[in-house]
């Protein structure tokens, strides 16, 4: 049987990181004397590589690299403090445990986070060995460029018809479409489902329980019977 590849975005898809992301954006804006354009705009750039996201959010009044340095310092300082937790969305842990036992299936991450940020998440949730490949802003162009998916498919030996991208942003959906893979949107993330459908989502998961059967359907395989 061919290898199946299932890629996940992190923020807004697996992690509810809304409080720390918006908090770090607002404090970054304050540090540079800039107005924050609001939560909707703040969420709209999540998923992009950090320099790209901050440039889109705040314009060119301050160089994106300077904003990124400030944002990283603030974000890392907020981690682990009350009010800025980054919990998993309900049902995510069980869903990943289920998928990890599917035969001939490889799980991966495709995120705008840095590798350092992903490693923190992996350690926090004990995900060592769960994801066979991790594509980040450190080794790929920013979403929606399809580079992350192309690299993951090459490493996994999976073609487009055997690959699924699961995400919560228009950047995830456009990246998936550009790579020619199935795009599954989740409705519990940072952008409305209608926007994700418009951006090219093939399927929309309303709950985490929807994901396993949707992924199996996209890969044209039955949901494995696990003991």
C-alpha positions in Angstrom: 0.0 0.0 0.0 1.2 3.5 -0.8 2.2 5.8 2.1 -0.5 8.3 3.2 0.6 11.7 4.5 -1.5 13.8 6.8 -0.2 17.3 7.6 -1.5 19.6 10.3 -1.2 23.3 11.0 -0.6 24.1 14.7 -2.0 27.4 15.8 -5.8 27.4 15.5 -5.9 23.8 14.3 -4.4 21.8 17.1 -3.6 24.5 19.6 -5.9 27.2 21.0 -3.1 29.8 21.1 -5.4 32.8 20.5 -4.7 34.6 23.8 -0.9 34.5 23.6 -0.8 35.4 19.9 -3.1 38.4 20.1 -1.5 39.4 23.4 2.0 39.3 21.9 0.8 41.3 18.9 -0.7 44.0 21.0 2.4 44.3 23.2 4.6 44.4 20.2 2.6 47.2 18.7 2.7 49.1 22.0 6.5 48.7 22.2 6.9 50.3 18.8 4.2 53.0 19.3 2.0 51.4 16.7 -1.8 50.8 16.8 -3.0 47.2 16.7 -5.6 46.8 13.9 -7.8 44.5 16.0 -8.4 40.8 16.6 -9.9 40.0 13.2 -6.8 41.4 11.4 -4.6 39.8 14.0 -6.0 36.4 13.4 -5.9 36.8 9.6 -2.1 36.8 9.5 -1.7 33.7 11.8 0.0 30.9 9.8 2.2 33.2 7.8 5.9 33.3 8.6 6.5 35.8 11.3 8.2 38.6 9.3 5.5 38.3 6.6 2.7 38.3 9.2 3.9 41.4 11.1 4.6 43.3 7.9 1.1 42.6 6.7 -0.3 43.5 10.1 1.6 46.7 10.8 2.8 47.9 7.4 6.3 49.3 6.9 6.5 52.0 9.6 8.9 49.7 11.4 11.1 47.1 9.7 9.6 43.6 9.9 12.8 42.2 11.3 12.7 44.6 14.3 9.1 43.8 14.9 9.9 40.1 14.8 12.7 40.4 17.4 10.3 42.3 19.7 7.4 39.8 19.1 9.6 36.8 19.9 10.9 38.3 23.1 7.4 39.1 24.2 5.9 35.9 23.1 8.5 33.8 24.9 8.1 35.9 28.0 4.3 35.3 28.0 4.6 31.5 27.7 3.6 29.7 30.8 2.1 32.7 32.5 -1.5 32.9 33.6 -4.0 34.0 31.0 -1.7 33.0 28.1 -2.1 29.3 28.1 -1.9 27.3 24.8 -4.2 24.3 25.3 -5.1 21.7 22.8 -8.6 22.0 21.4 -11.0 19.4 22.8 -10.6 16.0 21.2 -7.2 16.7 19.5 -5.2 14.4 21.7 -7.4 11.4 21.1 -7.7 12.2 17.4 -3.9 12.3 17.0 -3.5 9.1 19.0 -6.0 7.4 16.7 -4.3 8.6 13.5 -0.8 7.6 14.8 -1.9 4.0 14.8 -3.2 3.9 11.2 -1.0 1.6 9.1 1.0 3.1 6.2 0.3 6.6 7.4 2.7 9.4 8.2 1.8 12.5 10.3 3.5 15.8 9.8 3.4 19.5 10.8 3.3 22.4 8.4 3.4 25.7 10.3 4.5 29.3 10.2 6.1 28.8 13.6 9.9 28.4 13.9 11.4 25.0 14.6 12.2 26.2 18.1 8.5 27.0 18.6 7.4 23.6 17.3 10.0 21.8 19.5 8.5 23.6 22.6 5.0 22.4 21.6 6.2 18.8 21.0 7.9 18.7 24.3 5.0 20.2 26.2 2.5 17.6 24.9 4.8 14.7 24.8 4.6 14.4 21.0 8.1 13.0 20.5 8.0 10.6 17.6 4.4 11.4 16.7 5.2 13.6 13.7 7.6 12.1 11.2 8.3 15.4 9.6 8.1 19.0 10.6 8.0 21.8 8.0 8.5 25.3 9.5 9.2 28.9 8.5 12.9 28.1 9.1 13.2 25.7 6.1 10.4 26.7 3.7 8.8 29.8 2.1 5.9 31.3 3.9 2.4 29.9 3.3 0.6 29.9 1.0 3.6 28.9 -1.1 3.4 25.1 -1.5 7.0 24.5 -0.5 6.2 23.0 2.9 3.9 20.4 1.4 6.2 19.6 -1.5 9.1 19.0 0.9 7.0 16.8 3.2 5.6 14.7 0.3 9.1 14.1 -1.0 10.4 13.0 2.4 7.4 10.8 2.9 7.3 9.3 -0.6 3.6 10.3 -0.9 2.0 11.8 -3.9 -0.7 14.6 -4.0 -3.5 12.1 -4.1 -2.2 10.4 -0.9 -1.7 13.7 1.0 -4.1 15.8 3.1 -3.5 19.2 4.7 -5.6 20.1 7.8 -5.7 23.8 8.8 -7.8 26.7 10.0 -6.6 29.5 7.8 -7.0 30.7 4.2 -3.2 30.4 4.0 -3.5 26.6 4.7 -6.2 26.1 2.1 -4.4 28.1 -0.6 -1.2 26.2 0.2 -3.0 22.9 -0.2 -4.6 23.9 -3.4 -1.3 25.1 -4.8 0.3 21.8 -3.9 -2.6 19.8 -5.4 -3.5 18.0 -2.2 -6.8 17.7 -0.4 -7.5 20.7 1.9 -9.5 20.0 5.1 -10.6 23.1 7.0 -11.4 23.1 10.7 -14.2 25.3 11.9 -12.9 25.9 15.5 -9.9 27.9 14.5 -9.2 31.6 13.9 -11.0 32.2 10.7 -14.6 31.6 9.6 -15.4 28.4 7.8 -17.0 30.4 4.9 -13.7 32.1 4.2 -11.9 28.7 4.2 -14.3 27.3 1.7 -13.9 30.3 -0.5 -10.1 29.8 -0.2 -10.4 26.3 -1.6 -11.3 23.9 1.3 -12.5 20.6 0.0 -14.0 19.6 3.3 -14.9 21.3 6.6 -14.6 19.5 9.9 -17.1 20.9 12.5 -15.7 18.8 15.4 -12.5 16.9 16.0 -14.5 13.7 15.7 -15.1 14.6 12.0 -11.5 14.5 11.1 -10.6 10.8 11.0 -13.5 9.8 8.7 -12.9 12.9 6.5 -9.2 12.1 6.2 -9.9 8.5 5.4 -12.5 9.6 2.8 -10.0 12.0 1.2 -7.4 9.2 1.0 -10.0 6.8 -0.4 -9.5 4.3 2.4 -11.7 2.9 5.1 -11.2 4.1 8.7 -8.9 1.5 10.1 -10.4 -0.7 12.8 -8.1 -0.3 15.8 -7.9 -2.7 18.7 
